[in-house]
């Protein structure tokens, strides 16, 4: 029996092409997607990887064979596909493997209005149908097969974003953008066109072999070029997008990285100025500064598990205006609760350009604590190590534990979270404290137990 467990993840499909999946499977996924969503029309898009156009077109054939009309928007960022799903009111499929190496590809699927499709919201059923059809053969096409048409939505996407954040009145800024040969090279020129920005473009050539560096700015080695360029040119800031350009990382005028928690707090303050008293979602690994800033600005912070499906679910449930994660995913009610790094970047540009100080000074008010960053440890027994940490801290005076997502241990002056990876034999540790010495001490004690 066909087993897709290696490529169907919690939130998407992802694997090596063509060894783990290919256009034949993509066609079955398209048919199953149309069947499970019951859609009579869908929208598709793809990134710049060499395998993406063929996989996307095969998916469209499969969906059309089940009677769905397919609108292909072609080359796009993931948040541009979410825009199309929201603006057109159609379920969507984006072909990308985000920041993974060139040999990978994948599918991020959503229902109409960019609502996520994950294991609990249709992905398990889609997988089961693809497995069945792989073994038994795909069903005959329906009598009235769907059409496949092309549509360019890049201009509409840019206009929507620019309608949400007004950059026309900011002071002129020099901004370096590292697109990592990913889809930011496609979207940034159109979104930034005509704005008071001097754009220094790095690696804007669309190239799915990623010749300059991996398109994963979360890894410090992949922003070294950006940091150097900002320092060399005296730019006001630098922006780095990942491969499918749904995440954006920021460096200040000194080339120093700005933590995604500080960006979350900055954007939250701006969104709360527009929507007084609103709810802001943050995952449990974001800094203490995020809920503090939200409360200081009259908002209601809500803490969630890590992961976009949990954030989007909580945003829909609470009517939240904004959500942020430590991994530089930023979610906006004004963008169908979907994540868009581009909109977060525009908020940073608006905040910086609306005053005279440098970015480092602007974000200092949002970056209040010492943090470890995420530290991964390879362990044979994740459950056993988590139990050992719990036993070590349970009952300590002034310490509380919760298990919303992994184990979070909190004291007056520090906290840490340890979570198991879903895909690798890893435990992930994040520590924050009121000063660097405390952060280092707590980090070392926790790692001593994890790696014992």
C-alpha positions in Angstrom: 0.0 0.0 0.0 1.2 3.5 -0.8 2.5 5.3 2.3 2.8 9.1 2.2 3.8 9.6 5.8 7.3 10.8 4.7 5.9 13.7 2.8 2.6 14.7 4.4 3.5 16.8 7.4 1.3 18.4 10.1 0.6 21.5 7.9 1.7 20.7 4.4 3.2 18.3 1.9 6.9 18.4 1.6 9.6 16.1 0.2 12.4 15.4 -2.3 11.4 15.5 -6.0 11.3 13.2 -7.8 12.3 10.4 -5.3 9.6 11.0 -2.7 7.0 12.6 -4.9 6.5 13.7 -8.5 4.0 15.1 -11.0 1.9 11.9 -11.0 1.3 12.3 -7.2 0.8 16.0 -7.6 -2.1 15.3 -10.0 -3.7 13.0 -7.5 -3.2 15.6 -4.8 -5.0 18.1 -7.0 -7.9 15.7 -7.6 -8.1 14.9 -3.9 -8.0 18.6 -2.9 -10.9 19.4 -5.2 -12.8 16.4 -3.9 -12.3 17.0 -0.1 -12.9 20.8 -0.3 -15.9 20.3 -2.6 -14.7 23.4 -4.5 -16.0 24.2 -8.0 -13.0 26.6 -8.4 -9.5 26.9 -6.9 -6.4 29.0 -7.3 -2.8 27.8 -7.5 0.6 29.5 -7.5 4.2 28.4 -7.3 7.7 29.5 -6.4 10.9 29.6 -8.5 12.1 26.0 -7.9 12.8 24.2 -11.2 10.2 21.5 -10.3 7.4 24.0 -9.3 5.8 24.8 -12.6 5.4 21.1 -13.6 4.0 20.1 -10.2 1.6 23.0 -10.1 0.3 22.3 -13.6 -0.1 18.6 -12.7 -2.1 19.6 -9.6 -4.3 21.8 -11.8 -5.0 18.9 -14.2 -6.1 16.7 -11.3 -8.4 19.4 -9.9 -9.9 20.1 -13.3 -10.5 16.4 -13.8 -12.8 16.5 -10.7 -14.7 19.5 -12.2 -13.0 22.4 -10.5 -12.1 25.5 -12.5 -8.4 26.4 -11.8 -7.0 30.0 -11.8 -3.2 29.8 -12.0 -1.4 32.9 -10.7 2.0 31.5 -11.6 5.1 32.8 -9.9 4.2 34.2 -6.5 5.1 34.4 -2.9 3.1 32.3 -0.4 1.4 35.3 1.0 0.5 36.4 -2.5 -1.3 33.1 -2.9 -3.0 33.7 0.4 -4.1 37.1 -1.0 -5.5 35.5 -4.1 -7.4 32.9 -1.9 -8.8 35.7 0.2 -9.6 38.2 -2.5 -11.1 35.7 -4.9 -12.8 33.6 -2.2 -11.2 30.4 -3.4 -9.4 27.4 -1.9 -5.7 27.6 -2.9 -2.5 25.6 -3.3 1.0 27.0 -3.2 3.9 25.0 -4.6 7.0 25.7 -2.5 9.3 24.1 0.0 10.0 27.4 1.6 13.5 27.5 3.0 14.3 23.8 2.3 17.2 22.9 -0.1 16.7 22.9 -3.9 15.8 19.2 -4.3 12.7 19.6 -2.1 9.3 20.9 -3.0 5.9 20.9 -1.4 2.3 22.1 -1.3 0.8 24.5 1.2 -3.0 24.3 0.9 -5.8 26.5 2.2 -9.6 26.8 2.0 -11.3 29.9 0.7 -10.3 33.0 2.6 -6.8 31.6 3.2 -8.1 29.3 6.1 -5.4 26.7 6.8 -5.6 23.1 5.7 -3.8 20.9 8.2 -4.0 17.3 9.6 -7.2 18.2 11.5 -8.8 20.4 8.8 -8.7 18.2 5.7 -5.0 17.2 5.1 -5.5 13.7 6.6 -8.5 13.0 4.3 -6.6 14.3 1.3 -3.7 12.0 2.1 -6.0 9.0 2.5 -7.6 9.7 -0.8 -4.3 10.0 -2.6 -3.0 6.8 -1.1 -6.2 5.0 -2.2 -6.0 6.3 -5.7 -2.3 5.5 -5.9 -3.1 1.9 -5.2 -6.4 1.5 -7.1 -6.0 4.1 -9.9 -7.5 7.6 -10.1 -11.2 7.8 -10.8 -12.4 8.6 -14.3 -12.7 12.4 -14.9 -16.2 13.8 -14.3 -18.4 14.6 -17.2 -18.0 18.4 -17.0 -14.2 18.9 -16.3 -13.0 22.3 -15.2 -11.1 24.9 -17.1 -7.5 26.1 -16.4 -6.9 29.9 -16.9 -4.1 32.2 -16.0 -4.3 35.5 -14.0 -1.7 38.0 -12.8 -2.5 39.3 -9.3 0.8 40.8 -8.3 -0.4 44.4 -8.8 -3.6 43.7 -6.8 -1.6 42.1 -4.0 0.8 45.1 -3.8 -2.2 47.6 -3.9 -3.9 45.7 -1.0 -0.8 45.8 1.1 -0.2 49.5 0.4 -3.8 50.2 1.4 -3.1 48.7 4.8 0.1 50.7 5.6 0.6 54.2 4.3 4.3 54.7 3.4 3.8 57.8 1.2 4.6 60.3 3.9 7.7 58.7 5.5 11.1 60.2 5.3 13.4 58.7 2.6 15.0 55.5 3.7 17.8 53.4 2.3 16.9 49.7 2.6 18.9 46.7 1.7 16.8 43.6 0.8 18.3 40.1 0.5 15.7 38.0 -1.3 18.0 34.9 -1.2 17.2 34.2 -4.9 13.6 33.5 -3.6 10.2 35.0 -4.3 11.0 38.3 -2.6 12.9 39.1 -5.7 9.5 38.9 -7.5 7.3 40.8 -5.1 9.5 43.5 -3.5 10.0 45.6 -6.7 6.3 45.9 -7.3 5.3 46.5 -3.6 8.0 49.1 -3.1 7.6 50.9 -6.5 7.2 54.6 -6.2 7.8 54.7 -2.4 10.4 57.0 -0.8 12.8 54.1 -0.5 16.3 53.7 -2.0 16.3 49.9 -2.6 19.6 48.0 -2.6 18.6 44.7 -4.1 20.6 41.6 -3.2 20.1 38.2 -4.8 16.8 39.2 -6.5 17.4 36.7 -9.5 14.9 33.9 -9.1 17.0 30.8 -8.8 15.7 27.7 -7.0 19.2 26.3 -6.8 20.0 29.0 -4.2 23.5 29.8 -5.5 24.4 32.4 -2.8 23.1 31.0 0.4 20.1 29.0 1.7 16.9 31.0 1.7 16.5 30.6 5.5 17.3 33.8 7.4 16.5 32.1 10.7 20.1 30.6 10.4 22.5 33.4 11.3 25.0 32.3 8.6 22.4 33.2 5.9 22.2 36.9 6.9 25.9 37.6 7.0 25.9 39.1 3.5 23.0 41.4 4.4 24.6 42.5 7.6 27.9 43.4 5.8 26.0 45.3 3.0 24.0 47.4 5.5 27.3 48.3 7.4 29.2 49.1 4.2 26.5 51.3 2.6 25.2 53.1 5.7 21.7 51.8 5.0 18.9 52.5 7.5 18.0 48.9 7.8 18.1 45.5 6.0 15.3 43.0 5.3 15.8 39.3 4.5 13.0 37.1 3.1 12.9 33.3 3.1 12.5 31.2 -0.1 8.7 31.7 -0.5 8.9 35.2 1.1 6.2 34.7 3.7 8.7 35.4 6.5 10.8 38.6 6.9 13.8 39.2 9.1 15.1 42.6 10.0 18.6 44.0 10.8 19.2 47.5 12.1 21.5 50.2 10.8 24.4 48.6 12.6 23.7 45.2 10.9 22.5 43.7 14.2 19.5 41.4 14.0 16.3 42.7 15.4 14.5 39.9 17.3 11.1 38.8 15.8 9.7 39.3 19.3 10.6 43.0 19.1 9.1 43.2 15.6 5.9 41.5 17.0 5.7 44.1 19.8 6.3 47.0 17.4 3.7 45.9 15.0 1.3 45.1 17.8 1.6 48.7 19.1 0.8 50.0 15.6 -2.2 47.7 15.0 -3.6 48.6 18.5 -3.4 52.3 17.6 -5.7 51.5 14.7 -7.9 49.0 16.6 -8.0 50.1 20.3 -8.6 47.3 22.8 -7.9 44.6 20.2 -6.6 41.1 20.9 -3.0 40.1 19.9 -1.9 36.5 19.7 1.7 35.4 20.6 3.1 32.0 20.9 4.7 30.9 24.2 8.3 31.3 22.9 8.0 35.1 22.2 9.5 37.5 24.7 7.8 38.7 27.8 8.0 42.1 26.2 5.2 41.2 23.7 2.4 40.8 26.2 3.8 43.7 28.2 3.7 46.0 25.2 0.2 44.8 24.2 -1.1 45.6 27.7 0.7 49.0 27.7 -1.1 49.8 24.5 -4.5 48.8 25.8 -4.7 45.4 24.1 -5.4 41.9 25.3 -2.6 39.4 24.8 -3.4 35.7 24.2 -0.7 33.0 24.5 -0.8 30.0 22.2 1.1 26.9 21.2 3.8 27.3 18.5 2.6 26.8 14.9 0.6 28.6 12.3 -2.5 26.4 12.6 -2.8 27.2 16.3 -2.2 30.9 15.7 -4.8 31.1 12.9 -7.3 29.1 14.9 -6.9 31.4 17.9 -7.1 34.5 15.7 -10.4 33.3 14.2 -11.8 32.3 17.6 -10.9 35.6 19.3 -11.2 38.1 16.4 -7.5 39.0 17.1 -6.1 41.9 15.0 -2.6 40.5 14.9 -0.4 37.6 15.8 3.4 37.0 15.9 5.8 34.1 16.4 9.4 33.9 17.4 10.1 32.4 13.9 9.2 35.7 12.1 5.7 34.6 11.0 3.4 37.6 11.4 -0.4 37.2 11.0 -2.9 40.0 10.3 -6.7 40.1 10.6 -6.6 42.6 7.6 -4.9 39.8 5.6 -7.5 37.0 6.2 -5.6 36.0 9.4 -2.8 34.7 7.2 0.9 35.4 7.6 2.7 37.9 5.5 6.3 39.0 6.1 5.9 41.8 3.6 3.2 43.5 5.6 5.3 43.3 8.8 8.2 44.8 6.8 6.0 47.7 5.7 5.0 48.4 9.3 8.7 48.5 10.3 9.4 50.9 7.4 6.4 53.1 8.4 7.5 53.2 12.0 11.1 54.0 11.2 10.3 56.5 8.5 7.7 58.3 10.7 10.4 59.5 13.1 14.0 60.7 12.9 15.9 58.2 15.1 17.7 55.0 14.0 16.1 51.6 14.0 18.2 50.4 16.9 16.9 53.2 19.1 13.3 52.6 17.9 13.3 48.9 18.7 15.1 49.2 22.0 11.8 49.9 23.8 10.6 46.5 22.5 13.7 44.5 23.3 13.8 44.4 27.1 15.3 41.0 28.1 18.2 38.7 27.5 17.4 35.6 25.4 19.2 32.5 24.4 17.7 32.0 21.0 16.6 28.4 20.1 19.1 25.7 21.1 18.6 22.2 19.6 19.9 19.1 21.4 19.9 15.6 19.8 18.4 13.2 22.3 17.4 9.5 22.1 14.5 9.7 24.6 12.6 13.0 24.2 9.9 12.0 26.7 12.4 10.8 29.3 14.5 14.0 29.1 11.3 16.2 29.4 10.3 14.2 32.4 13.8 14.7 34.0 13.5 18.4 33.5 10.0 18.4 35.1 11.3 16.4 38.1 14.2 18.8 38.5 12.0 22.0 38.7 8.7 20.7 40.2 8.2 21.9 43.7 10.9 24.6 43.6 9.9 27.7 45.5 8.7 30.5 43.2 8.7 28.3 40.1 5.6 27.4 38.0 5.3 24.8 35.3 2.9 24.4 32.4 2.6 22.0 29.6 0.7 23.9 26.9 3.4 23.1 24.4 6.3 21.0 25.7 7.3 22.2 29.2 7.5 25.9 30.2 9.2 26.6 33.5 8.7 30.2 34.9 10.2 32.1 37.8 10.1 35.8 38.7 13.2 36.7 36.7 13.4 34.1 34.0 11.6 31.4 32.0 12.5 28.6 29.6 10.6 26.3 27.3 11.6 22.9 26.1 9.7 21.3 23.2 10.2 18.1 21.2 10.7 18.4 17.4 7.9 16.7 15.5 10.3 15.5 12.7 13.7 14.9 14.3 15.1 13.4 17.6 15.6 16.9 19.0 14.6 18.9 22.0 14.4 22.7 21.4 15.3 25.0 24.3 14.4 28.7 24.6 15.5 30.8 27.6 14.7 34.4 28.6 15.8 36.4 31.7 15.9 39.9 33.0 19.7 40.0 32.5 22.4 38.1 30.5 24.0 36.4 33.5 20.7 34.9 34.6 19.9 33.8 31.0 23.2 32.0 30.7 22.9 30.4 34.1 19.4 29.0 33.4 20.4 27.9 29.9 23.4 26.0 31.2 21.4 24.3 34.0 18.6 23.2 31.6 21.1 22.0 29.0 22.9 20.0 31.7 19.7 18.0 32.3 18.7 17.7 28.6 22.1 16.4 27.6 22.8 14.3 30.7 
